[in-house]
Amino acid sequence: MDEHVYKIIRLTGSSAESMDAAIRNAVRRASQTLRNLRWFRVVETRGYIEDGEVAYFQVTVEIGFTLDDEDDD
């Protein structure tokens, strides 16, 4: 079994569509600059209200990714 060390970042994604879309936006953005993404955990959900209606959803996620091995350089 491989042993891994994970680094965790925290991001907040938003979407006018849904909480699911907000999560996917955060993960998609992280994948543009980070490698080896492995998992996410929702740590907070909230939304923005405008004129008595839900305008958009905000979801804060922690995203875990493995660090590159030293011999992968």
mmCIF file of the N, C-alpha and C atoms, coordinates in Angstrom:
data_MODEL
# 
_entry.id   MODEL 
# 
loop_
_atom_site.group_PDB 
_atom_site.id 
_atom_site.type_symbol 
_atom_site.label_atom_id 
_atom_site.label_alt_id 
_atom_site.label_comp_id 
_atom_site.label_asym_id 
_atom_site.label_entity_id 
_atom_site.label_seq_id 
_atom_site.pdbx_PDB_ins_code 
_atom_site.Cartn_x 
_atom_site.Cartn_y 
_atom_site.Cartn_z 
_atom_site.occupancy 
_atom_site.B_iso_or_equiv 
_atom_site.pdbx_formal_charge 
_atom_site.auth_seq_id 
_atom_site.auth_comp_id 
_atom_site.auth_asym_id 
_atom_site.auth_atom_id 
_atom_site.pdbx_PDB_model_num 
ATOM 1   N N  . MET A 1 1  ? 0.836   -1.190 0.000   1.00 0.00 ? 1  MET A N  1 
ATOM 2   C CA . MET A 1 1  ? 0.000   0.000  0.000   1.00 0.00 ? 1  MET A CA 1 
ATOM 3   C C  . MET A 1 1  ? 0.873   1.243  0.000   1.00 0.00 ? 1  MET A C  1 
ATOM 4   N N  . ASP A 1 2  ? 0.572   2.168  -0.883  1.00 0.00 ? 2  ASP A N  1 
ATOM 5   C CA . ASP A 1 2  ? 1.313   3.427  -0.940  1.00 0.00 ? 2  ASP A CA 1 
ATOM 6   C C  . ASP A 1 2  ? 0.954   4.297  0.252   1.00 0.00 ? 2  ASP A C  1 
ATOM 7   N N  . GLU A 1 3  ? 1.950   4.959  0.773   1.00 0.00 ? 3  GLU A N  1 
ATOM 8   C CA . GLU A 1 3  ? 1.715   5.934  1.828   1.00 0.00 ? 3  GLU A CA 1 
ATOM 9   C C  . GLU A 1 3  ? 1.694   7.301  1.193   1.00 0.00 ? 3  GLU A C  1 
ATOM 10  N N  . HIS A 1 4  ? 0.741   8.130  1.588   1.00 0.00 ? 4  HIS A N  1 
ATOM 11  C CA . HIS A 1 4  ? 0.599   9.454  0.998   1.00 0.00 ? 4  HIS A CA 1 
ATOM 12  C C  . HIS A 1 4  ? 0.642   10.517 2.080   1.00 0.00 ? 4  HIS A C  1 
ATOM 13  N N  . VAL A 1 5  ? 1.137   11.662 1.692   1.00 0.00 ? 5  VAL A N  1 
ATOM 14  C CA . VAL A 1 5  ? 1.040   12.870 2.503   1.00 0.00 ? 5  VAL A CA 1 
ATOM 15  C C  . VAL A 1 5  ? 0.130   13.808 1.726   1.00 0.00 ? 5  VAL A C  1 
ATOM 16  N N  . TYR A 1 6  ? -0.855  14.368 2.406   1.00 0.00 ? 6  TYR A N  1 
ATOM 17  C CA . TYR A 1 6  ? -1.813  15.246 1.752   1.00 0.00 ? 6  TYR A CA 1 
ATOM 18  C C  . TYR A 1 6  ? -1.618  16.686 2.197   1.00 0.00 ? 6  TYR A C  1 
ATOM 19  N N  . LYS A 1 7  ? -1.815  17.586 1.285   1.00 0.00 ? 7  LYS A N  1 
ATOM 20  C CA . LYS A 1 7  ? -1.916  19.003 1.597   1.00 0.00 ? 7  LYS A CA 1 
ATOM 21  C C  . LYS A 1 7  ? -3.378  19.356 1.403   1.00 0.00 ? 7  LYS A C  1 
ATOM 22  N N  . ILE A 1 8  ? -3.888  20.257 2.223   1.00 0.00 ? 8  ILE A N  1 
ATOM 23  C CA . ILE A 1 8  ? -5.287  20.647 2.157   1.00 0.00 ? 8  ILE A CA 1 
ATOM 24  C C  . ILE A 1 8  ? -5.373  22.146 1.934   1.00 0.00 ? 8  ILE A C  1 
ATOM 25  N N  . ILE A 1 9  ? -6.223  22.525 0.977   1.00 0.00 ? 9  ILE A N  1 
ATOM 26  C CA . ILE A 1 9  ? -6.513  23.939 0.758   1.00 0.00 ? 9  ILE A CA 1 
ATOM 27  C C  . ILE A 1 9  ? -7.999  24.157 0.990   1.00 0.00 ? 9  ILE A C  1 
ATOM 28  N N  . ARG A 1 10 ? -8.366  25.374 1.242   1.00 0.00 ? 10 ARG A N  1 
ATOM 29  C CA . ARG A 1 10 ? -9.770  25.723 1.455   1.00 0.00 ? 10 ARG A CA 1 
ATOM 30  C C  . ARG A 1 10 ? -10.177 26.764 0.419   1.00 0.00 ? 10 ARG A C  1 
ATOM 31  N N  . LEU A 1 11 ? -11.259 26.492 -0.310  1.00 0.00 ? 11 LEU A N  1 
ATOM 32  C CA . LEU A 1 11 ? -11.769 27.383 -1.342  1.00 0.00 ? 11 LEU A CA 1 
ATOM 33  C C  . LEU A 1 11 ? -13.273 27.547 -1.179  1.00 0.00 ? 11 LEU A C  1 
ATOM 34  N N  . THR A 1 12 ? -13.804 28.651 -1.663  1.00 0.00 ? 12 THR A N  1 
ATOM 35  C CA . THR A 1 12 ? -15.246 28.845 -1.695  1.00 0.00 ? 12 THR A CA 1 
ATOM 36  C C  . THR A 1 12 ? -15.666 29.027 -3.140  1.00 0.00 ? 12 THR A C  1 
ATOM 37  N N  . GLY A 1 13 ? -16.517 28.113 -3.600  1.00 0.00 ? 13 GLY A N  1 
ATOM 38  C CA . GLY A 1 13 ? -17.071 28.208 -4.942  1.00 0.00 ? 13 GLY A CA 1 
ATOM 39  C C  . GLY A 1 13 ? -18.457 28.820 -4.883  1.00 0.00 ? 13 GLY A C  1 
ATOM 40  N N  . SER A 1 14 ? -18.879 29.438 -5.963  1.00 0.00 ? 14 SER A N  1 
ATOM 41  C CA . SER A 1 14 ? -20.227 30.008 -5.992  1.00 0.00 ? 14 SER A CA 1 
ATOM 42  C C  . SER A 1 14 ? -20.893 29.671 -7.318  1.00 0.00 ? 14 SER A C  1 
ATOM 43  N N  . SER A 1 15 ? -22.230 29.702 -7.289  1.00 0.00 ? 15 SER A N  1 
ATOM 44  C CA . SER A 1 15 ? -23.012 29.415 -8.485  1.00 0.00 ? 15 SER A CA 1 
ATOM 45  C C  . SER A 1 15 ? -24.421 29.948 -8.301  1.00 0.00 ? 15 SER A C  1 
ATOM 46  N N  . ALA A 1 16 ? -24.997 30.456 -9.363  1.00 0.00 ? 16 ALA A N  1 
ATOM 47  C CA . ALA A 1 16 ? -26.399 30.865 -9.347  1.00 0.00 ? 16 ALA A CA 1 
ATOM 48  C C  . ALA A 1 16 ? -27.318 29.658 -9.499  1.00 0.00 ? 16 ALA A C  1 
ATOM 49  N N  . GLU A 1 17 ? -26.763 28.510 -9.924  1.00 0.00 ? 17 GLU A N  1 
ATOM 50  C CA . GLU A 1 17 ? -27.544 27.301 -10.185 1.00 0.00 ? 17 GLU A CA 1 
ATOM 51  C C  . GLU A 1 17 ? -27.865 26.489 -8.938  1.00 0.00 ? 17 GLU A C  1 
ATOM 52  N N  . SER A 1 18 ? -26.788 26.027 -8.241  1.00 0.00 ? 18 SER A N  1 
ATOM 53  C CA . SER A 1 18 ? -26.987 25.070 -7.149  1.00 0.00 ? 18 SER A CA 1 
ATOM 54  C C  . SER A 1 18 ? -25.725 24.948 -6.297  1.00 0.00 ? 18 SER A C  1 
ATOM 55  N N  . MET A 1 19 ? -25.886 24.272 -5.151  1.00 0.00 ? 19 MET A N  1 
ATOM 56  C CA . MET A 1 19 ? -24.724 23.990 -4.310  1.00 0.00 ? 19 MET A CA 1 
ATOM 57  C C  . MET A 1 19 ? -23.775 23.034 -5.023  1.00 0.00 ? 19 MET A C  1 
ATOM 58  N N  . ASP A 1 20 ? -24.332 22.051 -5.727  1.00 0.00 ? 20 ASP A N  1 
ATOM 59  C CA . ASP A 1 20 ? -23.518 21.109 -6.482  1.00 0.00 ? 20 ASP A CA 1 
ATOM 60  C C  . ASP A 1 20 ? -22.640 21.843 -7.493  1.00 0.00 ? 20 ASP A C  1 
ATOM 61  N N  . ALA A 1 21 ? -23.218 22.776 -8.210  1.00 0.00 ? 21 ALA A N  1 
ATOM 62  C CA . ALA A 1 21 ? -22.451 23.546 -9.199  1.00 0.00 ? 21 ALA A CA 1 
ATOM 63  C C  . ALA A 1 21 ? -21.383 24.394 -8.522  1.00 0.00 ? 21 ALA A C  1 
ATOM 64  N N  . ALA A 1 22 ? -21.662 24.930 -7.344  1.00 0.00 ? 22 ALA A N  1 
ATOM 65  C CA . ALA A 1 22 ? -20.673 25.721 -6.611  1.00 0.00 ? 22 ALA A CA 1 
ATOM 66  C C  . ALA A 1 22 ? -19.473 24.853 -6.219  1.00 0.00 ? 22 ALA A C  1 
ATOM 67  N N  . ILE A 1 23 ? -19.746 23.625 -5.775  1.00 0.00 ? 23 ILE A N  1 
ATOM 68  C CA . ILE A 1 23 ? -18.662 22.687 -5.430  1.00 0.00 ? 23 ILE A CA 1 
ATOM 69  C C  . ILE A 1 23 ? -17.837 22.389 -6.669  1.00 0.00 ? 23 ILE A C  1 
ATOM 70  N N  . ARG A 1 24 ? -18.509 22.072 -7.756  1.00 0.00 ? 24 ARG A N  1 
ATOM 71  C CA . ARG A 1 24 ? -17.810 21.743 -9.000  1.00 0.00 ? 24 ARG A CA 1 
ATOM 72  C C  . ARG A 1 24 ? -16.970 22.921 -9.505  1.00 0.00 ? 24 ARG A C  1 
ATOM 73  N N  . ASN A 1 25 ? -17.451 24.139 -9.340  1.00 0.00 ? 25 ASN A N  1 
ATOM 74  C CA . ASN A 1 25 ? -16.679 25.319 -9.745  1.00 0.00 ? 25 ASN A CA 1 
ATOM 75  C C  . ASN A 1 25 ? -15.398 25.435 -8.932  1.00 0.00 ? 25 ASN A C  1 
ATOM 76  N N  . ALA A 1 26 ? -15.474 25.192 -7.621  1.00 0.00 ? 26 ALA A N  1 
ATOM 77  C CA . ALA A 1 26 ? -14.278 25.261 -6.770  1.00 0.00 ? 26 ALA A CA 1 
ATOM 78  C C  . ALA A 1 26 ? -13.270 24.182 -7.161  1.00 0.00 ? 26 ALA A C  1 
ATOM 79  N N  . VAL A 1 27 ? -13.749 22.957 -7.362  1.00 0.00 ? 27 VAL A N  1 
ATOM 80  C CA . VAL A 1 27 ? -12.854 21.852 -7.727  1.00 0.00 ? 27 VAL A CA 1 
ATOM 81  C C  . VAL A 1 27 ? -12.239 22.096 -9.103  1.00 0.00 ? 27 VAL A C  1 
ATOM 82  N N  . ARG A 1 28 ? -13.040 22.545 -10.039 1.00 0.00 ? 28 ARG A N  1 
ATOM 83  C CA . ARG A 1 28 ? -12.539 22.820 -11.397 1.00 0.00 ? 28 ARG A CA 1 
ATOM 84  C C  . ARG A 1 28 ? -11.439 23.877 -11.362 1.00 0.00 ? 28 ARG A C  1 
ATOM 85  N N  . ARG A 1 29 ? -11.670 24.927 -10.580 1.00 0.00 ? 29 ARG A N  1 
ATOM 86  C CA . ARG A 1 29 ? -10.662 26.001 -10.504 1.00 0.00 ? 29 ARG A CA 1 
ATOM 87  C C  . ARG A 1 29 ? -9.377  25.495 -9.860  1.00 0.00 ? 29 ARG A C  1 
ATOM 88  N N  . ALA A 1 30 ? -9.498  24.710 -8.805  1.00 0.00 ? 30 ALA A N  1 
ATOM 89  C CA . ALA A 1 30 ? -8.306  24.155 -8.151  1.00 0.00 ? 30 ALA A CA 1 
ATOM 90  C C  . ALA A 1 30 ? -7.522  23.281 -9.122  1.00 0.00 ? 30 ALA A C  1 
ATOM 91  N N  . SER A 1 31 ? -8.228  22.525 -9.952  1.00 0.00 ? 31 SER A N  1 
ATOM 92  C CA . SER A 1 31 ? -7.553  21.611 -10.878 1.00 0.00 ? 31 SER A CA 1 
ATOM 93  C C  . SER A 1 31 ? -6.781  22.342 -11.969 1.00 0.00 ? 31 SER A C  1 
ATOM 94  N N  . GLN A 1 32 ? -7.029  23.621 -12.147 1.00 0.00 ? 32 GLN A N  1 
ATOM 95  C CA . GLN A 1 32 ? -6.301  24.388 -13.164 1.00 0.00 ? 32 GLN A CA 1 
ATOM 96  C C  . GLN A 1 32 ? -4.870  24.708 -12.739 1.00 0.00 ? 32 GLN A C  1 
ATOM 97  N N  . THR A 1 33 ? -4.624  24.723 -11.425 1.00 0.00 ? 33 THR A N  1 
ATOM 98  C CA . THR A 1 33 ? -3.283  25.086 -10.963 1.00 0.00 ? 33 THR A CA 1 
ATOM 99  C C  . THR A 1 33 ? -2.637  24.051 -10.042 1.00 0.00 ? 33 THR A C  1 
ATOM 100 N N  . LEU A 1 34 ? -3.392  23.034 -9.627  1.00 0.00 ? 34 LEU A N  1 
ATOM 101 C CA . LEU A 1 34 ? -2.855  22.010 -8.731  1.00 0.00 ? 34 LEU A CA 1 
ATOM 102 C C  . LEU A 1 34 ? -2.940  20.639 -9.389  1.00 0.00 ? 34 LEU A C  1 
ATOM 103 N N  . ARG A 1 35 ? -2.038  19.742 -8.975  1.00 0.00 ? 35 ARG A N  1 
ATOM 104 C CA . ARG A 1 35 ? -2.050  18.360 -9.470  1.00 0.00 ? 35 ARG A CA 1 
ATOM 105 C C  . ARG A 1 35 ? -2.457  17.426 -8.336  1.00 0.00 ? 35 ARG A C  1 
ATOM 106 N N  . ASN A 1 36 ? -2.799  16.233 -8.711  1.00 0.00 ? 36 ASN A N  1 
ATOM 107 C CA . ASN A 1 36 ? -3.039  15.137 -7.763  1.00 0.00 ? 36 ASN A CA 1 
ATOM 108 C C  . ASN A 1 36 ? -4.198  15.396 -6.796  1.00 0.00 ? 36 ASN A C  1 
ATOM 109 N N  . LEU A 1 37 ? -5.240  16.088 -7.253  1.00 0.00 ? 37 LEU A N  1 
ATOM 110 C CA . LEU A 1 37 ? -6.410  16.282 -6.395  1.00 0.00 ? 37 LEU A CA 1 
ATOM 111 C C  . LEU A 1 37 ? -7.015  14.924 -6.095  1.00 0.00 ? 37 LEU A C  1 
ATOM 112 N N  . ARG A 1 38 ? -7.379  14.691 -4.817  1.00 0.00 ? 38 ARG A N  1 
ATOM 113 C CA . ARG A 1 38 ? -7.861  13.371 -4.420  1.00 0.00 ? 38 ARG A CA 1 
ATOM 114 C C  . ARG A 1 38 ? -9.256  13.384 -3.804  1.00 0.00 ? 38 ARG A C  1 
ATOM 115 N N  . TRP A 1 39 ? -9.598  14.399 -3.028  1.00 0.00 ? 39 TRP A N  1 
ATOM 116 C CA . TRP A 1 39 ? -10.882 14.399 -2.329  1.00 0.00 ? 39 TRP A CA 1 
ATOM 117 C C  . TRP A 1 39 ? -11.283 15.812 -1.961  1.00 0.00 ? 39 TRP A C  1 
ATOM 118 N N  . PHE A 1 40 ? -12.553 15.969 -1.601  1.00 0.00 ? 40 PHE A N  1 
ATOM 119 C CA . PHE A 1 40 ? -13.019 17.251 -1.072  1.00 0.00 ? 40 PHE A CA 1 
ATOM 120 C C  . PHE A 1 40 ? -13.981 16.987 0.076   1.00 0.00 ? 40 PHE A C  1 
ATOM 121 N N  . ARG A 1 41 ? -14.120 17.987 0.919   1.00 0.00 ? 41 ARG A N  1 
ATOM 122 C CA . ARG A 1 41 ? -15.062 17.925 2.041   1.00 0.00 ? 41 ARG A CA 1 
ATOM 123 C C  . ARG A 1 41 ? -15.746 19.279 2.140   1.00 0.00 ? 41 ARG A C  1 
ATOM 124 N N  . VAL A 1 42 ? -17.064 19.263 2.194   1.00 0.00 ? 42 VAL A N  1 
ATOM 125 C CA . VAL A 1 42 ? -17.820 20.504 2.366   1.00 0.00 ? 42 VAL A CA 1 
ATOM 126 C C  . VAL A 1 42 ? -17.731 20.921 3.828   1.00 0.00 ? 42 VAL A C  1 
ATOM 127 N N  . VAL A 1 43 ? -17.291 22.153 4.068   1.00 0.00 ? 43 VAL A N  1 
ATOM 128 C CA . VAL A 1 43 ? -17.159 22.639 5.446   1.00 0.00 ? 43 VAL A CA 1 
ATOM 129 C C  . VAL A 1 43 ? -18.147 23.749 5.778   1.00 0.00 ? 43 VAL A C  1 
ATOM 130 N N  . GLU A 1 44 ? -18.733 24.363 4.756   1.00 0.00 ? 44 GLU A N  1 
ATOM 131 C CA . GLU A 1 44 ? -19.710 25.413 5.014   1.00 0.00 ? 44 GLU A CA 1 
ATOM 132 C C  . GLU A 1 44 ? -20.552 25.644 3.764   1.00 0.00 ? 44 GLU A C  1 
ATOM 133 N N  . THR A 1 45 ? -21.833 25.870 3.977   1.00 0.00 ? 45 THR A N  1 
ATOM 134 C CA . THR A 1 45 ? -22.712 26.262 2.870   1.00 0.00 ? 45 THR A CA 1 
ATOM 135 C C  . THR A 1 45 ? -23.443 27.528 3.272   1.00 0.00 ? 45 THR A C  1 
ATOM 136 N N  . ARG A 1 46 ? -23.624 28.383 2.317   1.00 0.00 ? 46 ARG A N  1 
ATOM 137 C CA . ARG A 1 46 ? -24.373 29.612 2.559   1.00 0.00 ? 46 ARG A CA 1 
ATOM 138 C C  . ARG A 1 46 ? -24.828 30.146 1.204   1.00 0.00 ? 46 ARG A C  1 
ATOM 139 N N  . GLY A 1 47 ? -25.572 31.196 1.223   1.00 0.00 ? 47 GLY A N  1 
ATOM 140 C CA . GLY A 1 47 ? -26.039 31.767 -0.025  1.00 0.00 ? 47 GLY A CA 1 
ATOM 141 C C  . GLY A 1 47 ? -26.252 33.256 0.107   1.00 0.00 ? 47 GLY A C  1 
ATOM 142 N N  . TYR A 1 48 ? -26.512 33.852 -1.010  1.00 0.00 ? 48 TYR A N  1 
ATOM 143 C CA . TYR A 1 48 ? -26.721 35.287 -1.086  1.00 0.00 ? 48 TYR A CA 1 
ATOM 144 C C  . TYR A 1 48 ? -28.160 35.522 -1.521  1.00 0.00 ? 48 TYR A C  1 
ATOM 145 N N  . ILE A 1 49 ? -28.841 36.412 -0.811  1.00 0.00 ? 49 ILE A N  1 
ATOM 146 C CA . ILE A 1 49 ? -30.246 36.712 -1.095  1.00 0.00 ? 49 ILE A CA 1 
ATOM 147 C C  . ILE A 1 49 ? -30.337 38.100 -1.711  1.00 0.00 ? 49 ILE A C  1 
ATOM 148 N N  . GLU A 1 50 ? -31.118 38.175 -2.770  1.00 0.00 ? 50 GLU A N  1 
ATOM 149 C CA . GLU A 1 50 ? -31.321 39.454 -3.448  1.00 0.00 ? 50 GLU A CA 1 
ATOM 150 C C  . GLU A 1 50 ? -32.806 39.595 -3.782  1.00 0.00 ? 50 GLU A C  1 
ATOM 151 N N  . ASP A 1 51 ? -33.412 40.672 -3.348  1.00 0.00 ? 51 ASP A N  1 
ATOM 152 C CA . ASP A 1 51 ? -34.835 40.923 -3.590  1.00 0.00 ? 51 ASP A CA 1 
ATOM 153 C C  . ASP A 1 51 ? -35.722 39.767 -3.120  1.00 0.00 ? 51 ASP A C  1 
ATOM 154 N N  . GLY A 1 52 ? -35.385 39.192 -1.969  1.00 0.00 ? 52 GLY A N  1 
ATOM 155 C CA . GLY A 1 52 ? -36.183 38.128 -1.383  1.00 0.00 ? 52 GLY A CA 1 
ATOM 156 C C  . GLY A 1 52 ? -36.034 36.765 -2.035  1.00 0.00 ? 52 GLY A C  1 
ATOM 157 N N  . GLU A 1 53 ? -35.083 36.632 -2.938  1.00 0.00 ? 53 GLU A N  1 
ATOM 158 C CA . GLU A 1 53 ? -34.847 35.368 -3.646  1.00 0.00 ? 53 GLU A CA 1 
ATOM 159 C C  . GLU A 1 53 ? -33.391 34.954 -3.493  1.00 0.00 ? 53 GLU A C  1 
ATOM 160 N N  . VAL A 1 54 ? -33.151 33.657 -3.589  1.00 0.00 ? 54 VAL A N  1 
ATOM 161 C CA . VAL A 1 54 ? -31.774 33.167 -3.572  1.00 0.00 ? 54 VAL A CA 1 
ATOM 162 C C  . VAL A 1 54 ? -31.110 33.593 -4.876  1.00 0.00 ? 54 VAL A C  1 
ATOM 163 N N  . ALA A 1 55 ? -30.047 34.378 -4.744  1.00 0.00 ? 55 ALA A N  1 
ATOM 164 C CA . ALA A 1 55 ? -29.336 34.860 -5.932  1.00 0.00 ? 55 ALA A CA 1 
ATOM 165 C C  . ALA A 1 55 ? -28.213 33.903 -6.329  1.00 0.00 ? 55 ALA A C  1 
ATOM 166 N N  . TYR A 1 56 ? -27.479 33.389 -5.336  1.00 0.00 ? 56 TYR A N  1 
ATOM 167 C CA . TYR A 1 56 ? -26.476 32.384 -5.630  1.00 0.00 ? 56 TYR A CA 1 
ATOM 168 C C  . TYR A 1 56 ? -26.080 31.642 -4.372  1.00 0.00 ? 56 TYR A C  1 
ATOM 169 N N  . PHE A 1 57 ? -25.486 30.488 -4.591  1.00 0.00 ? 57 PHE A N  1 
ATOM 170 C CA . PHE A 1 57 ? -25.042 29.600 -3.529  1.00 0.00 ? 57 PHE A CA 1 
ATOM 171 C C  . PHE A 1 57 ? -23.533 29.735 -3.369  1.00 0.00 ? 57 PHE A C  1 
ATOM 172 N N  . GLN A 1 58 ? -23.063 29.630 -2.135  1.00 0.00 ? 58 GLN A N  1 
ATOM 173 C CA . GLN A 1 58 ? -21.633 29.630 -1.841  1.00 0.00 ? 58 GLN A CA 1 
ATOM 174 C C  . GLN A 1 58 ? -21.330 28.390 -1.014  1.00 0.00 ? 58 GLN A C  1 
ATOM 175 N N  . VAL A 1 59 ? -20.335 27.631 -1.426  1.00 0.00 ? 59 VAL A N  1 
ATOM 176 C CA . VAL A 1 59 ? -19.959 26.415 -0.710  1.00 0.00 ? 59 VAL A CA 1 
ATOM 177 C C  . VAL A 1 59 ? -18.452 26.444 -0.479  1.00 0.00 ? 59 VAL A C  1 
ATOM 178 N N  . THR A 1 60 ? -18.060 26.363 0.778   1.00 0.00 ? 60 THR A N  1 
ATOM 179 C CA . THR A 1 60 ? -16.642 26.299 1.120   1.00 0.00 ? 60 THR A CA 1 
ATOM 180 C C  . THR A 1 60 ? -16.253 24.833 1.242   1.00 0.00 ? 60 THR A C  1 
ATOM 181 N N  . VAL A 1 61 ? -15.194 24.473 0.536   1.00 0.00 ? 61 VAL A N  1 
ATOM 182 C CA . VAL A 1 61 ? -14.710 23.095 0.540   1.00 0.00 ? 61 VAL A CA 1 
ATOM 183 C C  . VAL A 1 61 ? -13.236 23.060 0.919   1.00 0.00 ? 61 VAL A C  1 
ATOM 184 N N  . GLU A 1 62 ? -12.848 21.975 1.548   1.00 0.00 ? 62 GLU A N  1 
ATOM 185 C CA . GLU A 1 62 ? -11.439 21.656 1.725   1.00 0.00 ? 62 GLU A CA 1 
ATOM 186 C C  . GLU A 1 62 ? -11.119 20.627 0.658   1.00 0.00 ? 62 GLU A C  1 
ATOM 187 N N  . ILE A 1 63 ? -10.039 20.850 -0.060  1.00 0.00 ? 63 ILE A N  1 
ATOM 188 C CA . ILE A 1 63 ? -9.630  19.935 -1.124  1.00 0.00 ? 63 ILE A CA 1 
ATOM 189 C C  . ILE A 1 63 ? -8.267  19.360 -0.741  1.00 0.00 ? 63 ILE A C  1 
ATOM 190 N N  . GLY A 1 64 ? -8.186  18.039 -0.743  1.00 0.00 ? 64 GLY A N  1 
ATOM 191 C CA . GLY A 1 64 ? -6.936  17.361 -0.418  1.00 0.00 ? 64 GLY A CA 1 
ATOM 192 C C  . GLY A 1 64 ? -6.242  16.883 -1.677  1.00 0.00 ? 64 GLY A C  1 
ATOM 193 N N  . PHE A 1 65 ? -4.938  17.040 -1.701  1.00 0.00 ? 65 PHE A N  1 
ATOM 194 C CA . PHE A 1 65 ? -4.164  16.539 -2.837  1.00 0.00 ? 65 PHE A CA 1 
ATOM 195 C C  . PHE A 1 65 ? -2.856  15.968 -2.332  1.00 0.00 ? 65 PHE A C  1 
ATOM 196 N N  . THR A 1 66 ? -2.338  14.988 -3.060  1.00 0.00 ? 66 THR A N  1 
ATOM 197 C CA . THR A 1 66 ? -1.082  14.371 -2.660  1.00 0.00 ? 66 THR A CA 1 
ATOM 198 C C  . THR A 1 66 ? 0.079   15.193 -3.189  1.00 0.00 ? 66 THR A C  1 
ATOM 199 N N  . LEU A 1 67 ? 1.134   15.182 -2.421  1.00 0.00 ? 67 LEU A N  1 
ATOM 200 C CA . LEU A 1 67 ? 2.361   15.862 -2.832  1.00 0.00 ? 67 LEU A CA 1 
ATOM 201 C C  . LEU A 1 67 ? 3.131   14.968 -3.784  1.00 0.00 ? 67 LEU A C  1 
ATOM 202 N N  . ASP A 1 68 ? 3.837   15.563 -4.712  1.00 0.00 ? 68 ASP A N  1 
ATOM 203 C CA . ASP A 1 68 ? 4.660   14.773 -5.632  1.00 0.00 ? 68 ASP A CA 1 
ATOM 204 C C  . ASP A 1 68 ? 5.775   14.096 -4.861  1.00 0.00 ? 68 ASP A C  1 
ATOM 205 N N  . ASP A 1 69 ? 6.136   12.881 -5.315  1.00 0.00 ? 69 ASP A N  1 
ATOM 206 C CA . ASP A 1 69 ? 7.289   12.211 -4.731  1.00 0.00 ? 69 ASP A CA 1 
ATOM 207 C C  . ASP A 1 69 ? 8.545   12.943 -5.172  1.00 0.00 ? 69 ASP A C  1 
ATOM 208 N N  . GLU A 1 70 ? 9.576   12.857 -4.351  1.00 0.00 ? 70 GLU A N  1 
ATOM 209 C CA . GLU A 1 70 ? 10.821  13.555 -4.661  1.00 0.00 ? 70 GLU A CA 1 
ATOM 210 C C  . GLU A 1 70 ? 11.446  13.072 -5.958  1.00 0.00 ? 70 GLU A C  1 
ATOM 211 N N  . ASP A 1 71 ? 11.289  11.783 -6.286  1.00 0.00 ? 71 ASP A N  1 
ATOM 212 C CA . ASP A 1 71 ? 11.928  11.251 -7.483  1.00 0.00 ? 71 ASP A CA 1 
ATOM 213 C C  . ASP A 1 71 ? 11.103  11.474 -8.742  1.00 0.00 ? 71 ASP A C  1 
ATOM 214 N N  . ASP A 1 72 ? 9.964   12.202 -8.646  1.00 0.00 ? 72 ASP A N  1 
ATOM 215 C CA . ASP A 1 72 ? 9.135   12.512 -9.809  1.00 0.00 ? 72 ASP A CA 1 
ATOM 216 C C  . ASP A 1 72 ? 9.598   13.771 -10.543 1.00 0.00 ? 72 ASP A C  1 
ATOM 217 N N  . ASP A 1 73 ? 10.639  14.430 -10.070 1.00 0.00 ? 73 ASP A N  1 
ATOM 218 C CA . ASP A 1 73 ? 11.072  15.707 -10.667 1.00 0.00 ? 73 ASP A CA 1 
ATOM 219 C C  . ASP A 1 73 ? 11.553  15.571 -12.064 1.00 0.00 ? 73 ASP A C  1 
# 
